[in-house]
Amino acid sequence: MSPYLFILSLFISTYSFSENYLPYKIIIGPYSMEFPIFEYPTPTDAVTKINTHLQMAELSQLAKVKNESIYNSVCPNTDDYKKVGMHLDIKSNTPKILSVRFDIEFSWLTMAYWSSFYNFNPQNGDLIQLSDLFTEDGYRRFKRKVFKTRSSDFSSFFNDSIPEYLDNIIACYERSNLSDFYIQNNAVYIESMNCFSKAQMFHGANTLYKFKLESFQEGLNDYGLVLFGLKENEEHYHNYMASSLPALFKGTLGEEEITLLLNSKSAYSDIICAQYMYDKYGKCIELTGKLDGDYIKLYEDDKLTSKHIGTIMATLKTNSVTGVWLGHSSGNYPLRLVRY
């Protein structure tokens, strides 16, 4: 039985939605948690890939272990920093684009807020980044347009006199990799909320910006042209594989089959995060490290003791990750993965 089908039997209640291109169920969890499981109408590689990516990214597991809630990883029974709310918003669900937004609440000494965005090609399950849709020059021009629009609007809101406690916002706009976006009705929406801390978040300035197709269509590549219906090439769209991160990779660690979710590099440094899981267990193991060019070094720590368990040293190519897992007490194992 596929992992994402197995988990449907584990929860309190679900709601089913079938009017969209990809039918889905919403899994209701503790606190205020909503999470989708996509189906179409029988399991496909694309749907499995989408479910795997979302669950590894937001839940850190596939919950294949019996009697274990899918939400255990995000709502642990501890006093640690944790998610206590996850509100789902499906922005688009068409044959060309699945755009998903999660508005997330964290609880520790105080509350914090975050939004996560995922845009998938529903034909092959590939995660889409904006850079995948543009020519190199077209993407540079679009980024400049977004920066100019956001910074000018933000400055105008304060009559060109931005308060000192908001000085960092323009810098955040300039550094942004535009990962907080969704596609809806032939427009790209850029969300800026994640640039604001909790104390800055509720000052009333606009955080959502809409860019209509006619304002950027000249910069689109073939993939982008097909997505927005400006070119007919369904085979190209169905078979295209993105080259950007985040991305899923599958293969072997030693003789064990694993799945790796490698996230994009931090906008502030070479720091990179990842999760991997042994497919037969379905529970993720967190990794942190650095990406320097095509060289990756990731550290695996014991959560209870904070001691190093192992280190992954590998080379990242567009469609592969190859290297070695170096165990601190359990030997070394070759790592061979390809983009999933």
N, C-alpha and C positions, 0 to 999 in steps of 0.2 A: 504494500500500500504506500502511495506517495506521502511524504512528510506533511505537506500542507493539507491533505485530505484527512490524515490521521488526527490532526489536532482539532478538527471540528467537533469531535465527540468529547472534548475535555472541559467544556466551559458551561457557564450558567445559562446564557441565552445568546441567540444570534438573530440577525435580521438579514433577509435575502433581498438582493436587488438584481433584477434580470433585464431591465430595459436598456442597459448600457451595452457597449460592444463586448466588454468582458464582464459577465455576471460576477457578483461577489457577495460574500457574507461579512457582516460586521460582528466581530467577537467582542462581547461586552465583558470588561474585567472589573477589578476592584477600583475604589475611588471613582474616577471618571475616565475610564480607559476605553478607547474604541480602536479596533484594529481590523483591517480588511483581509479577507482570504479570497483570492481571485480564482475563477473557474471558467472554462470555456470549451464546449459545454462538458467536455471530458478533458482529463489532464493532457497538456501539451508541454513541450520543452520550454516554450516561451513563457507560459503561465507559471510553470515550476520555477523558472529562473527569476521571474518578478517576485513571487512569494518568498523565495530564498533570500533574495537581496533585501527586501523590506524587513524580513524577520531578523536577519543577521544584523542589519544596520540599526534597527530601533529596539529590538528585543534581545539581541545577542544570543539567540538560540532558535532551534526549530522545534523544541518541545516534543521530541520523539519518545522521551522516557515516560512510561506509564505513571498516571496519577500526579503528573507534574504540570502545573499551570503554565501556559504560555507567558504569563505576566510575572513569573517568579523573578526573572532577571531584572525587570524594571521596577518592581515593587517588592524588594526584599524585606523580610521581617526583621529589619534592623533600624537603628537610628541614623544610618549613614545618609549622605546626599542621595536622593532618589527621585525618580519620576512619580508624580502622584496624579497626573492628568495627561491624557493624550486624546486630542479632539481631531477627528478625521474630517477632511474636506476633499472630495474628489472633484477636481477642477475641470478635467476633460477625460472622456472615456469613449474614444472613437477608434476606427481601424488604424488611424495614423499616429495617435498620441494618447497616452495615459498619463495624466498629470495629477499627482497626489500631494496634498499638504497635510502635515501634522502640526497642530499648535500644542506645545508641550509645557507642562508646569513641573518645576522641580521644588522639592522641599528640603530644607536643612535648617539653619538657624533662622532663615527667612525664606520667602518665596522668590523664585527666579522663573523667567519665561524664555522660551525658545521656539522657533519654527523650523521645520525640516521640509524640504521639497524634493520630490522624485519625479522624473519625467522619463517614461519608458516608451520604446518602440514596441507595441503590442504584438507585432508580427514575429519578432525574434527575441523579445525580452531584454534587449539591450538598454542600459541606462544612457540617456541622452544628456549631454552638456551643451550649452549654447555654442561653444567653440566647434562642436561637431557639425553645426548647421551652416557655418560660414566659411568663405575663403579666408585665408590668413589675413589679407588686407581688409576684407569685409568685416571680420571680427574686431580688428583694431579700431575701425571707424565706428562700429556699433558701441564698443566699450566707451569711446570718447563721447559719443552722443548720450549714453546713459549717465556718465559722470557729469557732463555739462548740465543735463536736465535736472538731475537730483541736487547737485550742489547749488545751482541757480535758484531752484525752487525753495530749498532749505534756507538759503540766505535771504531770499525775498520775504519768507514768512516772518523773519525777525527784523525786517526793514534794513537789511545789510549790516546788522549789528548783532552777530551771534553771541549769546551769553557764553561766558568763559567755561562754564561747566559742560558746554556742548561743543567745545573746540575740536574734540576728537572725531566728530561725525564726518566732516568733510574728508579727513584723512582716511577714514574707513571706506568711504565711497571710492576714493582713489585707489585703494589697495584691493578692492573687491574683485573676486573672480567670477562674480555674477552667477553663483550657484543657487542663490535663493530666487528662483524664477518658476513660473508655470506658463503653459501655452493654452490659450482658450480663444476660440472664435477668431482665428487668423490674427491674433495679437500675442505679443510677449509681455508678460507682467513681471516686473522686477520688484521684489519686496525688500525693504530696507530695515525692517524692525530689528534684525539681529545686530545691527550696528549700535543699538541703544542699550545701555544698561537699564536695570529696573528703575533706578532713580530718574533716568532720562526719558523713559519710554512714554510717559503720559503727558507730554507737554503740548500736544495738539497738532504738531507739524505732520504733513503728509508722509507716509512711509511706502505707499504702493504706487507704482508708476506703470502706465500702459503705453506700449509702443506698437502702433498699428503697422500692419504688413507693408503698406506702401512706403513707410519711412525707412525700411531696412532691406527690402527685397532685392535690391541691386547687389547686395553683399553676400547673398546666399550661395552656397555651393549646390551641387546636384542633389545631395541628400536633403538639404533644406528646401530646395525648390519642390521636390516630390512631397515632402511633409506638408507644405503649405498649399499643395494643389496647383502649383505653377508649372509642373512638368510631369509627364506620364512616364514612369519607369518603375513599375511595381516590383519587378524582380530585384532591381538595385536596392530598393527600400527594404524589402524582406530580408535580403542577404547582407546588408551593410553591417559592419561591426565597428563600434566606436573605438578610438585609440586613447581616449582620455581616462582619467580616474575621477571618481571611484569605479571599481570594476570587480567582478567575480572571476576567480581562477579555480580550476579544478585539476586534480592530478593525484600524485602520491607523495607521501612523506614516509620514507623507507618503503615498506610494503603496504601501508595503510592508505586507503583512499580518503582525501581531504578536500574541503572547499575553503578557499581564502577570499575574504573581502578586503581588498586593499583600498584605503581611502586616499583622497587627494592630500597633497602636502599643505601644511599650514601656510596661510598668507603672511605670517609673521616670521617664519623660520623654515628650516629643513625638516622639522618634526613631522612625523607621519604615524597614523594609527591604523591598526588592522585587527581583524578577528579571523580565526580559522577554527574549523571543526572537523573532527573525525566523522565521516558520513554515517558510520554505523551507530554512533552515539547521539548525534544531532545536538550537541551542546557546544557553544562557542568558547574559545579561549582568547583572551585579549592580548594584544601585542602593541608595543610602542617603540619607536625608534627614529631613524633618520633615513631620508632619501637624498642622496647626493649624486646628481646626474642619473645614471642607470644603476647605481649601486645602492642596495637596501641593506640596512642592519636593523633587525627587530628583536626586542627583548621580551621574553616570556617570564612573568613573575608569579609566584604563589601568592594569591590574594590574602591568605590568612597570615603568612609569615613575612611577606614582601621580599622574600629571597628569590634570586634568579634561579629559574629552572633550566632555561635554555636560551640560545640565541640563534636566530636565523640570519645567515649571511647569503645574499643572493643577488643576481643580476636581473633587472627588470627590462624586458623588451616590450614592444607594443603588444604582442600576443602571448607572452610567456614570462614565467618566473622560474629561474633555475638556480640552485645553490645547495646549501647544506643546513640542517638543524644540528647545532652543537649542544649536546646535553652536558650539564654541569656534573651529573652523576650517573647518567643512563646511556652514555654512548652517543655516537654521531650518526645521522641518517641523511641520505640524499633527498633533495626536494626538487620535484619536477612537476610544474604546473603549466597549463595553457589557459588562455582567456576563454571563459565560459559564455 
